[in-house]
């Protein structure tokens, strides 16, 4: 779906012959033996030179909820 400064966002749909059952959103980071692989490193390795697609409202809302949770835990 896109990425921000740290995370890659992926949409996964669960579909059968009966239709769509669920949609899941995944926020991921990748690690190597040297630690977290940055978004810039992943883009360079893939040869992608474009921009991140605009993240959908669902992801923006999710990011805001996670940030609010982080702030309330301090």
HELIX and SHEET records of a PDB file:
HELIX    1   1 UNK A   39  UNK A   46  1                                   8    
HELIX    2   2 UNK A   57  UNK A   72  1                                  16    
SHEET    1   A 3 UNK A   2  UNK A   3  0                                        
SHEET    2   A 3 UNK A   8  UNK A  16 -1                                        
SHEET    3   A 3 UNK A  19  UNK A  28 -1                                        
SHEET    1   B 2 UNK A  30  UNK A  32  0                                        
SHEET    2   B 2 UNK A  35  UNK A  37 -1                                        
END                                                                             
